[in-house]
Amino acid sequence: MGSGILNKQQVREKDKYLVQWKGFMAESDTWEGRENLKNAKEEIEEFKKKYQQDIEDVARQKHKDRTFKRGELLERFIRKLFEWSDKQYNQEYWERLERNWR
């Protein structure tokens, strides 16, 4: 069992790496910031080379998921909150809008 970098995530815009520690079981894997991995530069670079395309795909998908049309987030939130289908949402939305304008 060797050590290495297993995964990467961003937390508050800082890179965190899932580290598999040499001689330890998977339960001992920890998320570490780059500042704690000064002696693991080679492992980080190896991880990046191996998964660079996947990292770029995830970053692109995250960016794509963050772009919403005007009002889309509110609509999604309302549908989820009240567990409405499209038809229920449209009907209830217009009824509430009419009540508010009276």
N, CA, C and O atoms as a GROMACS GRO file, in nm:
protein
  408
    1MET      N    1   0.084  -0.117   0.000
    1MET     CA    2   0.000   0.000   0.000
    1MET      C    3   0.089   0.124   0.000
    1MET      O    4   0.169   0.143   0.091
    2GLY      N    5   0.075   0.209  -0.103
    2GLY     CA    6   0.156   0.330  -0.112
    2GLY      C    7   0.076   0.452  -0.074
    2GLY      O    8  -0.042   0.444  -0.042
    3SER      N    9   0.144   0.565  -0.076
    3SER     CA   10   0.074   0.690  -0.049
    3SER      C   11   0.050   0.761  -0.180
    3SER      O   12   0.111   0.729  -0.281
    4GLY      N   13  -0.038   0.858  -0.177
    4GLY     CA   14  -0.063   0.933  -0.298
    4GLY      C   15  -0.183   1.025  -0.284
    4GLY      O   16  -0.251   1.027  -0.181
    5ILE      N   17  -0.208   1.100  -0.390
    5ILE     CA   18  -0.321   1.191  -0.396
    5ILE      C   19  -0.434   1.116  -0.466
    5ILE      O   20  -0.416   1.065  -0.577
    6LEU      N   21  -0.550   1.111  -0.402
    6LEU     CA   22  -0.663   1.036  -0.456
    6LEU      C   23  -0.768   1.124  -0.523
    6LEU      O   24  -0.838   1.080  -0.614
    7ASN      N   25  -0.780   1.249  -0.476
    7ASN     CA   26  -0.886   1.335  -0.526
    7ASN      C   27  -0.852   1.480  -0.497
    7ASN      O   28  -0.758   1.509  -0.422
    8LYS      N   29  -0.928   1.570  -0.558
    8LYS     CA   30  -0.907   1.714  -0.537
    8LYS      C   31  -1.044   1.781  -0.532
    8LYS      O   32  -1.135   1.743  -0.605
    9GLN      N   33  -1.057   1.881  -0.446
    9GLN     CA   34  -1.178   1.961  -0.442
    9GLN      C   35  -1.141   2.103  -0.403
    9GLN      O   36  -1.032   2.128  -0.351
   10GLN      N   37  -1.232   2.195  -0.430
   10GLN     CA   38  -1.209   2.332  -0.388
   10GLN      C   39  -1.303   2.365  -0.273
   10GLN      O   40  -1.423   2.341  -0.279
   11VAL      N   41  -1.244   2.419  -0.168
   11VAL     CA   42  -1.320   2.462  -0.051
   11VAL      C   43  -1.286   2.608  -0.029
   11VAL      O   44  -1.171   2.643  -0.001
   12ARG      N   45  -1.387   2.693  -0.041
   12ARG     CA   46  -1.366   2.838  -0.027
   12ARG      C   47  -1.252   2.886  -0.116
   12ARG      O   48  -1.164   2.962  -0.075
   13GLU      N   49  -1.256   2.838  -0.241
   13GLU     CA   50  -1.161   2.876  -0.346
   13GLU      C   51  -1.017   2.834  -0.317
   13GLU      O   52  -0.923   2.888  -0.375
   14LYS      N   53  -0.999   2.737  -0.228
   14LYS     CA   54  -0.865   2.681  -0.202
   14LYS      C   55  -0.868   2.533  -0.238
   14LYS      O   56  -0.964   2.462  -0.210
   15ASP      N   57  -0.760   2.488  -0.301
   15ASP     CA   58  -0.750   2.348  -0.337
   15ASP      C   59  -0.724   2.262  -0.215
   15ASP      O   60  -0.640   2.293  -0.131
   16LYS      N   61  -0.799   2.152  -0.206
   16LYS     CA   62  -0.778   2.051  -0.102
   16LYS      C   63  -0.759   1.918  -0.173
   16LYS      O   64  -0.827   1.888  -0.271
   17TYR      N   65  -0.667   1.839  -0.123
   17TYR     CA   66  -0.634   1.710  -0.183
   17TYR      C   67  -0.662   1.598  -0.084
   17TYR      O   68  -0.630   1.609   0.034
   18LEU      N   69  -0.723   1.491  -0.135
   18LEU     CA   70  -0.746   1.372  -0.052
   18LEU      C   71  -0.619   1.289  -0.055
   18LEU      O   72  -0.578   1.241  -0.161
   19VAL      N   73  -0.558   1.273   0.061
   19VAL     CA   74  -0.427   1.207   0.071
   19VAL      C   75  -0.443   1.068   0.129
   19VAL      O   76  -0.506   1.048   0.233
   20GLN      N   77  -0.384   0.971   0.059
   20GLN     CA   78  -0.376   0.835   0.112
   20GLN      C   79  -0.238   0.822   0.175
   20GLN      O   80  -0.136   0.833   0.107
   21TRP      N   81  -0.236   0.800   0.304
   21TRP     CA   82  -0.109   0.796   0.377
   21TRP      C   83  -0.047   0.658   0.370
   21TRP      O   84  -0.116   0.557   0.388
   22LYS      N   85   0.082   0.654   0.344
   22LYS     CA   86   0.157   0.529   0.332
   22LYS      C   87   0.150   0.450   0.463
   22LYS      O   88   0.178   0.503   0.571
   23GLY      N   89   0.112   0.323   0.449
   23GLY     CA   90   0.108   0.235   0.564
   23GLY      C   91  -0.022   0.242   0.643
   23GLY      O   92  -0.035   0.176   0.746
   24PHE      N   93  -0.120   0.322   0.598
   24PHE     CA   94  -0.248   0.336   0.669
   24PHE      C   95  -0.362   0.288   0.582
   24PHE      O   96  -0.351   0.282   0.459
   25MET      N   97  -0.473   0.253   0.646
   25MET     CA   98  -0.593   0.209   0.575
   25MET      C   99  -0.668   0.330   0.520
   25MET      O  100  -0.636   0.444   0.554
   26ALA      N  101  -0.768   0.304   0.436
   26ALA     CA  102  -0.846   0.411   0.371
   26ALA      C  103  -0.916   0.501   0.473
   26ALA      O  104  -0.937   0.619   0.446
   27GLU      N  105  -0.950   0.448   0.589
   27GLU     CA  106  -1.017   0.528   0.693
   27GLU      C  107  -0.929   0.644   0.739
   27GLU      O  108  -0.979   0.742   0.795
   28SER      N  109  -0.800   0.633   0.717
   28SER     CA  110  -0.706   0.736   0.761
   28SER      C  111  -0.680   0.842   0.655
   28SER      O  112  -0.605   0.937   0.680
   29ASP      N  113  -0.740   0.828   0.536
   29ASP     CA  114  -0.723   0.928   0.431
   29ASP      C  115  -0.778   1.062   0.481
   29ASP      O  116  -0.881   1.066   0.548
   30THR      N  117  -0.708   1.171   0.448
   30THR     CA  118  -0.752   1.303   0.495
   30THR      C  119  -0.746   1.404   0.382
   30THR      O  120  -0.669   1.390   0.286
   31TRP      N  121  -0.829   1.508   0.394
   31TRP     CA  122  -0.826   1.621   0.302
   31TRP      C  123  -0.726   1.722   0.356
   31TRP      O  124  -0.738   1.767   0.470
   32GLU      N  125  -0.630   1.757   0.273
   32GLU     CA  126  -0.524   1.849   0.315
   32GLU      C  127  -0.512   1.964   0.215
   32GLU      O  128  -0.526   1.945   0.094
   33GLY      N  129  -0.486   2.082   0.268
   33GLY     CA  130  -0.459   2.197   0.183
   33GLY      C  131  -0.319   2.188   0.127
   33GLY      O  132  -0.233   2.118   0.180
   34ARG      N  133  -0.298   2.260   0.018
   34ARG     CA  134  -0.167   2.257  -0.048
   34ARG      C  135  -0.055   2.300   0.048
   34ARG      O  136   0.058   2.251   0.038
   35GLU      N  137  -0.088   2.391   0.138
   35GLU     CA  138   0.014   2.440   0.232
   35GLU      C  139   0.065   2.328   0.323
   35GLU      O  140   0.176   2.338   0.377
   36ASN      N  141  -0.014   2.223   0.342
   36ASN     CA  142   0.028   2.110   0.426
   36ASN      C  143   0.099   2.001   0.345
   36ASN      O  144   0.143   1.900   0.401
   37LEU      N  145   0.110   2.022   0.214
   37LEU     CA  146   0.168   1.919   0.128
   37LEU      C  147   0.293   1.968   0.056
   37LEU      O  148   0.317   1.933  -0.060
   38LYS      N  149   0.372   2.047   0.124
   38LYS     CA  150   0.493   2.102   0.063
   38LYS      C  151   0.590   1.994   0.018
   38LYS      O  152   0.665   2.014  -0.078
   39ASN      N  153   0.591   1.880   0.085
   39ASN     CA  154   0.681   1.770   0.049
   39ASN      C  155   0.618   1.673  -0.051
   39ASN      O  156   0.678   1.571  -0.083
   40ALA      N  157   0.499   1.705  -0.100
   40ALA     CA  158   0.429   1.613  -0.191
   40ALA      C  159   0.407   1.677  -0.328
   40ALA      O  160   0.309   1.645  -0.396
   41LYS      N  161   0.496   1.766  -0.369
   41LYS     CA  162   0.480   1.835  -0.497
   41LYS      C  163   0.476   1.737  -0.614
   41LYS      O  164   0.397   1.754  -0.708
   42GLU      N  165   0.560   1.635  -0.610
   42GLU     CA  166   0.562   1.535  -0.718
   42GLU      C  167   0.430   1.460  -0.727
   42GLU      O  168   0.380   1.436  -0.837
   43GLU      N  169   0.374   1.423  -0.613
   43GLU     CA  170   0.248   1.350  -0.611
   43GLU      C  171   0.134   1.437  -0.665
   43GLU      O  172   0.046   1.388  -0.737
   44ILE      N  173   0.135   1.566  -0.632
   44ILE     CA  174   0.033   1.658  -0.681
   44ILE      C  175   0.044   1.672  -0.833
   44ILE      O  176  -0.057   1.669  -0.903
   45GLU      N  177   0.166   1.688  -0.882
   45GLU     CA  178   0.186   1.701  -1.027
   45GLU      C  179   0.146   1.572  -1.100
   45GLU      O  180   0.088   1.578  -1.208
   46GLU      N  181   0.177   1.458  -1.041
   46GLU     CA  182   0.140   1.329  -1.100
   46GLU      C  183  -0.012   1.317  -1.106
   46GLU      O  184  -0.068   1.271  -1.206
   47PHE      N  185  -0.079   1.358  -0.999
   47PHE     CA  186  -0.226   1.355  -0.995
   47PHE      C  187  -0.283   1.446  -1.104
   47PHE      O  188  -0.375   1.408  -1.175
   48LYS      N  189  -0.227   1.567  -1.117
   48LYS     CA  190  -0.275   1.663  -1.218
   48LYS      C  191  -0.259   1.606  -1.358
   48LYS      O  192  -0.351   1.615  -1.439
   49LYS      N  193  -0.144   1.548  -1.387
   49LYS     CA  194  -0.120   1.492  -1.520
   49LYS      C  195  -0.219   1.379  -1.550
   49LYS      O  196  -0.273   1.370  -1.661
   50LYS      N  197  -0.241   1.295  -1.451
   50LYS     CA  198  -0.327   1.178  -1.470
   50LYS      C  199  -0.472   1.218  -1.491
   50LYS      O  200  -0.544   1.155  -1.569
   51TYR      N  201  -0.518   1.323  -1.421
   51TYR     CA  202  -0.660   1.359  -1.421
   51TYR      C  203  -0.689   1.499  -1.476
   51TYR      O  204  -0.797   1.553  -1.452
   52GLN      N  205  -0.594   1.559  -1.550
   52GLN     CA  206  -0.612   1.697  -1.597
   52GLN      C  207  -0.739   1.714  -1.679
   52GLN      O  208  -0.813   1.811  -1.659
   53GLN      N  209  -0.766   1.622  -1.771
   53GLN     CA  210  -0.886   1.635  -1.854
   53GLN      C  211  -1.012   1.627  -1.768
   53GLN      O  212  -1.106   1.703  -1.790
   54ASP      N  213  -1.015   1.536  -1.671
   54ASP     CA  214  -1.130   1.525  -1.582
   54ASP      C  215  -1.148   1.652  -1.499
   54ASP      O  216  -1.261   1.698  -1.480
   55ILE      N  217  -1.039   1.709  -1.452
   55ILE     CA  218  -1.044   1.832  -1.373
   55ILE      C  219  -1.102   1.945  -1.456
   55ILE      O  220  -1.186   2.022  -1.408
   56GLU      N  221  -1.057   1.957  -1.582
   56GLU     CA  222  -1.108   2.061  -1.671
   56GLU      C  223  -1.256   2.040  -1.702
   56GLU      O  224  -1.333   2.136  -1.707
   57ASP      N  225  -1.298   1.914  -1.723
   57ASP     CA  226  -1.438   1.885  -1.750
   57ASP      C  227  -1.528   1.923  -1.632
   57ASP      O  228  -1.635   1.981  -1.650
   58VAL      N  229  -1.482   1.891  -1.513
   58VAL     CA  230  -1.560   1.925  -1.392
   58VAL      C  231  -1.569   2.077  -1.377
   58VAL      O  232  -1.676   2.129  -1.346
   59ALA      N  233  -1.459   2.146  -1.399
   59ALA     CA  234  -1.460   2.292  -1.387
   59ALA      C  235  -1.554   2.354  -1.489
   59ALA      O  236  -1.628   2.448  -1.456
   60ARG      N  237  -1.553   2.303  -1.612
   60ARG     CA  238  -1.644   2.353  -1.715
   60ARG      C  239  -1.789   2.328  -1.677
   60ARG      O  240  -1.874   2.416  -1.695
   61GLN      N  241  -1.818   2.209  -1.625
   61GLN     CA  242  -1.955   2.174  -1.587
   61GLN      C  243  -2.002   2.261  -1.471
   61GLN      O  244  -2.117   2.305  -1.469
   62LYS      N  245  -1.914   2.286  -1.374
   62LYS     CA  246  -1.951   2.372  -1.261
   62LYS      C  247  -1.985   2.512  -1.310
   62LYS      O  248  -2.082   2.573  -1.266
   63HIS      N  249  -1.903   2.563  -1.403
   63HIS     CA  250  -1.929   2.696  -1.457
   63HIS      C  251  -2.061   2.698  -1.533
   63HIS      O  252  -2.140   2.791  -1.521
   64LYS      N  253  -2.084   2.594  -1.612
   64LYS     CA  254  -2.208   2.584  -1.690
   64LYS      C  255  -2.328   2.578  -1.596
   64LYS      O  256  -2.430   2.641  -1.623
   65ASP      N  257  -2.317   2.502  -1.487
   65ASP     CA  258  -2.428   2.488  -1.393
   65ASP      C  259  -2.457   2.618  -1.318
   65ASP      O  260  -2.568   2.635  -1.267
   66ARG      N  261  -2.361   2.708  -1.311
   66ARG     CA  262  -2.381   2.832  -1.235
   66ARG      C  263  -2.448   2.942  -1.316
   66ARG      O  264  -2.486   3.045  -1.262
   67THR      N  265  -2.463   2.920  -1.446
   67THR     CA  266  -2.526   3.023  -1.528
   67THR      C  267  -2.674   2.992  -1.540
   67THR      O  268  -2.713   2.889  -1.595
   68PHE      N  269  -2.755   3.081  -1.488
   68PHE     CA  270  -2.900   3.063  -1.488
   68PHE      C  271  -2.965   3.180  -1.559
   68PHE      O  272  -2.914   3.292  -1.558
   69LYS      N  273  -3.078   3.152  -1.620
   69LYS     CA  274  -3.157   3.258  -1.681
   69LYS      C  275  -3.225   3.337  -1.568
   69LYS      O  276  -3.242   3.287  -1.457
   70ARG      N  277  -3.262   3.458  -1.599
   70ARG     CA  278  -3.326   3.544  -1.500
   70ARG      C  279  -3.451   3.476  -1.444
   70ARG      O  280  -3.539   3.434  -1.520
   71GLY      N  281  -3.459   3.466  -1.313
   71GLY     CA  282  -3.575   3.406  -1.246
   71GLY      C  283  -3.573   3.255  -1.237
   71GLY      O  284  -3.659   3.197  -1.171
   72GLU      N  285  -3.476   3.190  -1.302
   72GLU     CA  286  -3.473   3.044  -1.304
   72GLU      C  287  -3.448   2.985  -1.166
   72GLU      O  288  -3.510   2.884  -1.130
   73LEU      N  289  -3.360   3.045  -1.088
   73LEU     CA  290  -3.333   2.992  -0.954
   73LEU      C  291  -3.455   3.003  -0.865
   73LEU      O  292  -3.486   2.910  -0.791
   74LEU      N  293  -3.524   3.116  -0.872
   74LEU     CA  294  -3.646   3.134  -0.792
   74LEU      C  295  -3.749   3.029  -0.830
   74LEU      O  296  -3.814   2.970  -0.743
   75GLU      N  297  -3.764   3.007  -0.960
   75GLU     CA  298  -3.861   2.907  -1.007
   75GLU      C  299  -3.823   2.768  -0.957
   75GLU      O  300  -3.909   2.694  -0.909
   76ARG      N  301  -3.696   2.732  -0.967
   76ARG     CA  302  -3.650   2.601  -0.918
   76ARG      C  303  -3.676   2.587  -0.768
   76ARG      O  304  -3.721   2.483  -0.722
   77PHE      N  305  -3.646   2.694  -0.693
   77PHE     CA  306  -3.664   2.690  -0.549
   77PHE      C  307  -3.811   2.672  -0.513
   77PHE      O  308  -3.845   2.590  -0.427
   78ILE      N  309  -3.899   2.747  -0.579
   78ILE     CA  310  -4.042   2.738  -0.549
   78ILE      C  311  -4.094   2.599  -0.582
   78ILE      O  312  -4.170   2.540  -0.504
   79ARG      N  313  -4.055   2.546  -0.697
   79ARG     CA  314  -4.100   2.412  -0.734
   79ARG      C  315  -4.055   2.308  -0.631
   79ARG      O  316  -4.133   2.221  -0.591
   80LYS      N  317  -3.932   2.318  -0.590
   80LYS     CA  318  -3.880   2.221  -0.493
   80LYS      C  319  -3.947   2.239  -0.357
   80LYS      O  320  -3.981   2.141  -0.291
   81LEU      N  321  -3.965   2.365  -0.316
   81LEU     CA  322  -4.024   2.394  -0.186
   81LEU      C  323  -4.164   2.336  -0.175
   81LEU      O  324  -4.199   2.276  -0.073
   82PHE      N  325  -4.245   2.354  -0.279
   82PHE     CA  326  -4.383   2.308  -0.276
   82PHE      C  327  -4.403   2.175  -0.347
   82PHE      O  328  -4.515   2.124  -0.353
   83GLU      N  329  -4.295   2.117  -0.400
   83GLU     CA  330  -4.299   1.990  -0.472
   83GLU      C  331  -4.403   1.993  -0.583
   83GLU      O  332  -4.486   1.902  -0.595
   84TRP      N  333  -4.399   2.099  -0.665
   84TRP     CA  334  -4.494   2.117  -0.774
   84TRP      C  335  -4.439   2.062  -0.904
   84TRP      O  336  -4.319   2.064  -0.929
   85SER      N  337  -4.530   2.014  -0.987
   85SER     CA  338  -4.496   1.982  -1.125
   85SER      C  339  -4.501   2.112  -1.206
   85SER      O  340  -4.537   2.217  -1.152
   86ASP      N  341  -4.466   2.106  -1.333
   86ASP     CA  342  -4.471   2.226  -1.418
   86ASP      C  343  -4.611   2.285  -1.422
   86ASP      O  344  -4.628   2.406  -1.409
   87LYS      N  345  -4.710   2.199  -1.440
   87LYS     CA  346  -4.848   2.247  -1.451
   87LYS      C  347  -4.893   2.312  -1.320
   87LYS      O  348  -4.953   2.420  -1.321
   88GLN      N  349  -4.865   2.246  -1.207
   88GLN     CA  350  -4.902   2.301  -1.077
   88GLN      C  351  -4.831   2.434  -1.053
   88GLN      O  352  -4.891   2.529  -1.002
   89TYR      N  353  -4.704   2.440  -1.090
   89TYR     CA  354  -4.627   2.563  -1.070
   89TYR      C  355  -4.690   2.678  -1.148
   89TYR      O  356  -4.714   2.784  -1.091
   90ASN      N  357  -4.716   2.658  -1.276
   90ASN     CA  358  -4.772   2.764  -1.359
   90ASN      C  359  -4.907   2.810  -1.307
   90ASN      O  360  -4.932   2.931  -1.299
   91GLN      N  361  -4.993   2.719  -1.273
   91GLN     CA  362  -5.127   2.754  -1.224
   91GLN      C  363  -5.117   2.830  -1.092
   91GLN      O  364  -5.177   2.937  -1.078
   92GLU      N  365  -5.044   2.778  -0.997
   92GLU     CA  366  -5.032   2.842  -0.866
   92GLU      C  367  -4.960   2.976  -0.878
   92GLU      O  368  -4.998   3.072  -0.810
   93TYR      N  369  -4.859   2.984  -0.960
   93TYR     CA  370  -4.786   3.109  -0.979
   93TYR      C  371  -4.879   3.219  -1.027
   93TYR      O  372  -4.880   3.329  -0.972
   94TRP      N  373  -4.957   3.191  -1.130
   94TRP     CA  374  -5.046   3.293  -1.186
   94TRP      C  375  -5.158   3.329  -1.087
   94TRP      O  376  -5.197   3.446  -1.079
   95GLU      N  377  -5.209   3.231  -1.012
   95GLU     CA  378  -5.312   3.260  -0.912
   95GLU      C  379  -5.257   3.352  -0.803
   95GLU      O  380  -5.324   3.448  -0.764
   96ARG      N  381  -5.139   3.325  -0.756
   96ARG     CA  382  -5.078   3.411  -0.653
   96ARG      C  383  -5.046   3.549  -0.708
   96ARG      O  384  -5.063   3.649  -0.638
   97LEU      N  385  -5.001   3.556  -0.830
   97LEU     CA  386  -4.971   3.683  -0.893
   97LEU      C  387  -5.098   3.769  -0.903
   97LEU      O  388  -5.095   3.888  -0.875
   98GLU      N  389  -5.207   3.706  -0.944
   98GLU     CA  390  -5.334   3.777  -0.953
   98GLU      C  391  -5.380   3.827  -0.817
   98GLU      O  392  -5.423   3.942  -0.804
   99ARG      N  393  -5.370   3.742  -0.714
   99ARG     CA  394  -5.410   3.783  -0.578
   99ARG      C  395  -5.328   3.900  -0.530
   99ARG      O  396  -5.381   3.992  -0.466
  100ASN      N  397  -5.198   3.899  -0.560
  100ASN     CA  398  -5.111   4.008  -0.513
  100ASN      C  399  -5.140   4.140  -0.583
  100ASN      O  400  -5.115   4.247  -0.527
  101TRP      N  401  -5.190   4.133  -0.705
  101TRP     CA  402  -5.219   4.256  -0.780
  101TRP      C  403  -5.355   4.316  -0.744
  101TRP      O  404  -5.382   4.430  -0.781
  102ARG      N  405  -5.438   4.244  -0.675
  102ARG     CA  406  -5.572   4.296  -0.638
  102ARG      C  407  -5.563   4.390  -0.523
  102ARG      O  408  -5.664   4.443  -0.478
   0.00000   0.00000   0.00000
